[in-house]
């Protein structure tokens, strides 16, 4: 049986184009009780919600303690995960003036193309998840027209033609991503010389978009199948919205039976090559031929949770690019996310220990 290092030996030859968002994230705690310079954080989202609800008809002042400021956005964090695992990454997204912000190093090692100013997010973290408060108006400028002002159509075609995978993240907050993806499928990929490549899509909490818009984008994703094969990475909430967009009334829960059924059903309904669903404790994946569940990677007290899903997606895509089947890819993805939330840093391949191969 091949070792993880042997499986990942090809990763250094894999070229991935990633986009399209970019945020600067401030990670914060919400204060429950403060005594001088010391404070007790609000531990859970339920407690945070109760604090807000109790202020109805009155008012409340909830202190946020900033802990760190760093690159954010689903695309940049996915790109960082892939890069640290060893892939060659090129980034296109809303990074602002990279010479004058936290994206400077990121832009250097991804040879990034900035197509607009970044958004900003205050990520309030709890033991059972996170609440993201975002400012995304600058992302409205990340249009197809602005992209083609930064890189010509011929150069864009060459960039896509020379890659092994294209990953598009944060459809929800990128109002023009559907148009850019359709342009890729209709005008760029048909003239590329390479016949097969992988396409990865991350919706990023589509609950704030109309179901009709989501259904339309899912059809665009499906159109990429004729140029290789697509992977749709979802968390449980996102999977629920996609089920609704495909006409299903089923309520997905983080149990093995329900997650596996929902993942298989989504694959059948959408006819997308791979559906991958990640929860806190259970991970599922399905193709037309096979489905799988994995567990055992839950971290009780995460050091950081913002970016866990992006690292999970990065681990899955990297393993898939190196030829791992969906069972291996799901385990590797879960282990990648677990390492990240436990340590706060993006793992390299040598850091990953999976429970089964």
C-alpha positions in Angstrom: 0.0 0.0 0.0 1.3 3.4 -1.0 2.2 5.9 1.8 0.7 9.3 1.9 4.1 10.8 0.8 4.0 8.5 -2.3 0.4 9.3 -3.1 1.2 13.0 -2.9 4.5 12.9 -4.9 2.7 14.3 -8.0 1.3 17.3 -6.1 4.3 19.5 -6.9 3.5 19.2 -10.7 -0.1 20.2 -10.2 -1.1 23.7 -11.3 -4.3 25.2 -9.9 -6.0 28.5 -10.7 -8.1 29.7 -7.7 -10.4 32.6 -7.3 -12.3 34.9 -7.0 -12.8 36.6 -3.6 -10.6 38.2 -1.1 -11.2 39.5 2.4 -9.2 40.8 5.3 -10.4 38.9 8.4 -10.3 40.1 11.9 -10.7 37.1 14.3 -12.4 38.1 17.5 -14.0 36.8 20.7 -17.3 38.2 22.2 -16.9 39.1 25.8 -19.3 37.6 28.4 -17.8 39.1 31.6 -14.8 41.4 31.9 -12.7 42.1 35.0 -10.0 44.7 34.3 -7.7 43.3 31.6 -9.1 39.8 31.9 -12.3 38.6 30.3 -14.4 35.5 29.9 -15.6 34.9 26.4 -19.1 33.9 25.3 -18.5 30.2 24.6 -21.3 29.2 22.2 -23.4 30.6 19.4 -26.5 29.8 21.4 -25.3 31.9 24.3 -24.4 34.7 21.9 -27.8 34.5 20.4 -29.5 34.6 23.8 -27.6 37.7 24.7 -28.8 39.4 21.5 -32.4 38.2 21.9 -32.5 39.4 25.6 -31.8 43.0 24.3 -35.0 43.1 22.2 -36.9 46.3 23.2 -33.9 47.5 25.1 -30.3 47.7 24.0 -27.0 45.9 24.4 -23.3 46.6 24.1 -21.3 43.4 23.2 -17.6 43.9 23.4 -15.5 42.2 20.7 -11.8 41.5 21.4 -9.7 41.4 18.2 -7.2 38.5 18.3 -5.6 38.5 14.8 -5.9 40.2 11.4 -5.1 38.0 8.4 -5.9 37.1 4.9 -9.4 35.8 4.5 -12.0 34.8 2.0 -12.8 31.3 0.8 -10.6 31.6 -2.3 -7.4 32.8 -0.5 -7.7 30.3 2.3 -8.4 27.4 -0.2 -5.4 28.6 -2.2 -3.2 28.8 0.9 -4.2 25.2 1.8 -3.3 23.9 -1.7 0.0 25.8 -1.7 1.1 24.5 1.6 0.3 21.0 0.5 2.6 21.5 -2.4 0.5 22.5 -5.4 1.5 25.3 -7.8 -1.2 28.0 -7.2 -2.2 31.0 -9.3 -4.7 33.4 -7.6 -7.2 35.8 -9.2 -9.4 37.7 -6.9 -10.3 40.9 -4.9 -7.1 41.6 -3.1 -6.9 45.3 -3.4 -3.4 46.9 -3.7 -1.4 43.9 -2.6 1.8 45.9 -2.0 0.0 47.8 0.8 -2.0 45.2 2.7 -1.8 41.7 4.4 -2.0 40.0 0.9 1.5 41.1 0.0 3.2 37.7 0.7 0.2 35.8 -0.5 0.2 37.7 -3.8 3.9 37.0 -4.3 3.8 33.3 -3.9 0.6 32.9 -6.0 1.6 35.4 -8.6 -1.8 36.9 -8.0 -3.9 39.1 -10.2 -6.1 41.5 -8.2 -9.4 42.4 -9.9 -10.8 44.7 -7.3 -10.7 45.8 -3.7 -11.1 43.3 -0.8 -14.0 42.9 1.5 -13.7 42.9 5.3 -14.9 40.3 7.8 -15.2 40.3 11.6 -15.1 36.6 12.5 -16.5 36.1 16.0 -15.4 32.6 17.1 -17.1 30.2 19.5 -16.4 26.6 20.6 -19.3 25.4 18.4 -18.7 27.5 15.3 -18.4 31.1 14.2 -20.5 34.1 13.2 -19.1 36.2 10.3 -19.9 39.9 10.0 -18.9 40.9 6.5 -18.6 44.1 4.5 -18.7 43.1 0.9 -19.6 46.1 -1.2 -16.2 46.2 -2.9 -16.8 42.7 -4.3 -19.6 44.2 -6.5 -16.8 45.5 -8.7 -15.3 42.0 -9.4 -17.1 41.7 -12.8 -16.1 39.9 -15.9 -15.3 43.2 -17.5 -12.9 44.2 -14.8 -11.3 40.8 -14.9 -10.6 41.1 -18.6 -9.2 44.6 -18.0 -6.6 43.0 -15.7 -5.8 40.0 -17.9 -6.6 39.7 -21.7 -8.8 37.0 -23.0 -5.9 35.4 -24.8 -3.7 35.4 -21.6 -6.6 34.2 -19.5 -7.1 31.3 -22.0 -3.5 30.4 -21.8 -3.6 30.5 -18.0 -6.6 28.1 -17.9 -5.2 25.9 -20.6 -2.0 25.4 -18.6 -3.6 24.3 -15.4 -4.7 21.0 -14.0 -7.6 22.4 -11.9 -9.7 25.5 -11.6 -11.3 26.3 -8.2 -14.0 29.0 -7.8 -14.9 29.9 -4.3 -17.5 32.1 -2.5 -20.3 32.3 -5.2 -22.6 33.7 -2.6 -20.7 36.9 -2.0 -19.4 37.3 -5.6 -22.4 38.6 -7.5 -20.7 38.2 -10.9 -19.3 34.7 -10.4 -22.1 33.1 -12.4 -21.2 35.3 -15.4 -17.5 34.6 -15.0 -18.1 30.9 -14.7 -20.4 30.9 -17.8 -17.7 32.8 -19.7 -15.2 30.1 -18.8 -17.5 27.3 -19.9 -18.7 29.0 -23.1 -15.7 30.8 -24.4 -12.4 29.8 -22.7 -12.6 26.0 -22.2 -13.8 25.1 -25.7 -10.6 26.5 -27.2 -8.2 25.0 -24.6 -6.0 22.2 -25.9 -5.9 20.1 -22.8 -8.9 17.8 -22.8 -9.4 17.0 -19.1 -9.1 19.0 -15.9 -10.7 19.2 -12.5 -13.2 22.0 -11.5 -13.9 22.7 -7.8 -16.7 24.9 -6.6 -17.5 26.3 -3.2 -20.8 28.1 -2.7 -20.1 29.6 0.7 -23.5 29.9 2.6 -25.9 30.5 -0.3 -28.9 31.1 2.1 -28.8 34.8 1.3 -29.2 34.2 -2.5 -32.5 33.3 -4.2 -33.0 29.6 -4.8 -33.6 30.4 -8.5 -30.1 31.9 -8.7 -28.6 28.9 -7.0 -30.4 26.5 -9.3 -29.0 28.5 -12.3 -25.4 28.3 -11.0 -25.7 24.6 -10.3 -26.6 24.1 -14.0 -23.5 26.2 -14.9 -21.4 23.9 -12.7 -22.9 20.9 -14.5 -21.9 22.4 -17.9 -18.2 22.0 -16.9 -18.5 18.3 -16.9 -17.8 18.1 -20.7 -14.4 19.6 -20.1 -13.3 17.2 -17.3 -15.1 16.7 -14.1 -16.4 18.9 -11.3 -16.4 18.7 -7.5 -18.9 20.6 -5.4 -17.7 21.0 -1.8 -20.5 21.8 0.7 -20.9 22.1 4.4 -24.2 20.8 5.9 -26.0 24.2 5.7 -24.9 24.6 2.1 -26.0 21.1 1.3 -29.4 21.8 2.7 -29.9 24.8 0.4 -28.7 22.8 -2.6 -31.2 20.1 -1.7 -34.0 22.8 -1.7 -32.8 24.2 -5.0 -33.1 20.7 -6.6 -36.6 20.3 -5.2 -35.9 18.0 -2.3 -37.8 18.4 1.0 -35.4 16.2 2.9 -33.7 17.8 6.0 -30.1 16.9 6.3 -28.6 16.2 9.7 -25.1 15.3 10.8 -25.8 11.6 11.1 -24.2 9.0 8.9 -27.4 7.7 7.4 -28.8 11.1 6.6 -25.6 12.7 5.4 -24.8 9.7 3.1 -28.4 9.7 1.7 -28.3 13.4 1.0 -24.8 13.3 -0.6 -25.9 10.4 -2.9 -29.1 12.2 -3.7 -27.4 15.4 -4.6 -24.9 13.6 -6.9 -27.8 11.8 -8.6 -29.9 15.0 -9.0 -27.1 17.3 -10.1 -25.1 14.8 -12.2 -21.9 16.5 -11.0 -19.0 14.0 -10.8 -18.2 14.4 -7.1 -20.2 15.8 -4.2 -18.3 16.3 -0.9 -20.2 17.3 2.3 -18.3 18.2 5.5 -19.8 18.5 8.9 -18.1 19.0 12.3 -17.7 15.3 13.0 -18.8 13.4 9.8 -17.7 13.8 6.2 -19.3 12.2 3.2 -18.6 12.0 -0.5 -20.3 10.5 -3.5 -19.7 9.8 -7.2 -21.9 7.9 -9.6 -20.1 4.7 -8.7 -19.3 5.0 -5.0 -20.1 6.8 -1.8 -18.3 6.9 1.6 -18.5 8.3 5.1 -15.6 9.1 7.4 -15.3 10.4 11.0 -12.9 10.5 13.9 -11.3 13.9 13.2 -13.4 16.2 15.5 -11.4 18.7 17.5 -13.0 19.5 20.9 -11.4 22.8 21.6 -10.4 24.4 18.3 -7.7 27.1 18.3 -9.3 28.6 15.2 -12.4 27.7 13.2 -12.5 30.4 10.5 -11.0 28.7 7.4 -11.6 25.1 8.5 -14.0 24.4 5.6 -11.6 25.9 3.1 -8.7 23.7 4.4 -11.1 20.7 4.2 -11.8 21.6 0.6 -8.1 22.1 -0.1 -7.3 18.7 1.3 -10.0 17.0 -0.7 -9.0 18.7 -4.0 -5.3 18.0 -3.4 -5.9 14.3 -2.7 -8.2 14.0 -5.7 -5.6 15.7 -8.0 -3.1 13.1 -6.8 -5.3 10.2 -7.8 -6.8 9.4 -4.4 -10.2 7.8 -4.4 -13.1 9.5 -2.6 -12.6 7.5 0.6 -8.9 8.6 0.8 -9.8 12.1 -0.2 -12.5 12.5 2.4 -10.2 11.2 5.1 -7.3 13.4 4.0 -9.7 16.4 3.9 -11.0 15.8 7.4 -7.4 15.4 8.7 -6.3 18.6 7.0 -9.2 20.6 8.6 -8.5 19.0 12.0 -4.8 19.9 11.9 -5.7 23.5 10.9 -8.3 24.1 13.7 -6.1 22.4 16.3 -2.9 24.3 15.5 -4.0 27.4 13.6 -1.7 26.8 10.7 -2.0 25.3 7.3 -0.5 21.8 7.2 1.9 20.4 4.7 1.6 16.7 3.6 4.0 15.5 6.3 1.8 17.0 9.0 -1.2 14.9 8.0 -2.0 11.6 9.8 -5.2 9.9 8.5 -7.1 7.2 10.3 -7.5 4.9 7.3 -6.2 4.5 3.7 
